[in-house]
Amino acid sequence: MCGFIGFFNRTDGITPTQAGYAAEMSRLIAHRGPDQEGLISRDNFCFAFRRLSIIDLEHGSQPYTSADGRFTVVYNGEIYNYLELREPLIEKGVSFVTNSEVETICELYRVYGEGFVAMLRGMFAFLIYDGEKNTLLAARDPFGIKPLYYRKSEGGYVFASEMKAYAADGSYDGFKVDKTLLQHYFTFQYVTEPDTICGDIMILPQGSYMLCDSEGDRITCYYKPVFTPNKNIKYNEKKRILREAVEKSVEYHMLSDVPVGAFLSSGIDSAIVTAIASSLQPGIKAFTVGFDVNGYSELDDAAEIAAHLNIEHIKLQCTLKDFTDNYEKVIYHLDSPVADPSVVA
């Protein structure tokens, strides 16, 4: 998990005051990235970044600027197929100087344009500033796993990985509660995207990218899931396809330069994922959180699965005190209200 802040002015240059706001906003999301921080302010943009190192620990610092100075990128997430996507770029003559995902994203944009986002497999949110065209591209993964908030300011846009960052945005007139969206919360137990309960802060929709320029912005949906069952495929063939899809997905998710673990709830889905992960990477650790309520905790069932798989099992049993002690902290990190007590676990 990483985090970033982005200011983009459509026509005017970034002011020192805006750069100061970006630095303070970055400080409020420092928990997203303890390994490295960075800030760049130039032309019509300012990016601040907090990094949690997962891939290319030595060379993946951000904000990343291309060798020719044209593109600057901040990125949060994991691109599982980035090594595959590098191959055709190398064939086209691109020379990479790092093994990082962020450099790959930059060069994909240079070669293919904004449509490259549809080529990415992973969970991500990123901003790319093009100094030659004075445009900014903001994008979010197909399922909206990684957050990307934005608000329209006078003359531009302000982006953030968490909504709480706007508390340090001196150009923002303060958080409010939109009455209509509050009703959405009472109805659905959360506020449906792309809205937030504030009303004037938005979330970039999942599977979409936004291109900002001197004229305004344009949001494009690049991914929309479609369910098209094929009745002509035999049952055994369906099983084979499903198994291969799940195994390949788990394999992609384990690409990392740091240790990888698995959450094991004792349910069928987490047990399957953990089993596949342990076969791919023997010695993987499994983590389970349970409650000290008879008939409600899954710790014992999870322990049996871990023993069957012969993997190290790390268990945490929560008490009522744990719940109450962490309740306000959980609310703080949620940003938007969610009426589901299971998020505390």
Sequence and secondary structure as in RCSB ss.txt:
>XXXX:A:sequence
MCGFIGFFNRTDGITPTQAGYAAEMSRLIAHRGPDQEGLISRDNFCFAFRRLSIIDLEHGSQPYTSADGRFTVVY
NGEIYNYLELREPLIEKGVSFVTNSEVETICELYRVYGEGFVAMLRGMFAFLIYDGEKNTLLAARDPFGIKPLYY
RKSEGGYVFASEMKAYAADGSYDGFKVDKTLLQHYFTFQYVTEPDTICGDIMILPQGSYMLCDSEGDRITCYYKP
VFTPNKNIKYNEKKRILREAVEKSVEYHMLSDVPVGAFLSSGIDSAIVTAIASSLQPGIKAFTVGFDVNGYSELD
DAAEIAAHLNIEHIKLQCTLKDFTDNYEKVIYHLDSPVADPSVVA
>XXXX:A:secstr
  EEEEEEESSS   HHHHHHHHHHHHHTGGG BSEEEEEEETTEEEEEEE   SSTTT  SSEE TTSSEEEEE
EEEETTHHHHHHHHHHTT   SS  HHHHHHHHHHHH GGGGGG  EEEEEEEEETTTTEEEEEE TT  S  EE
EEETTEEEEESSGGGGGG TTS      HHHHHHHHHHSS  TT  TTSSSEE  TTEEEEEETTEEEEEE    
     TTS HHHHHHHHHHHHHHHHHHHT  SS  EEE  SSHHHHHHHHHHHHHSTT EEEEEEESSTTT  HH
HHHHHHHHHT EEEEEEE HHHHHHHHHHHHHHH S    GGGG 
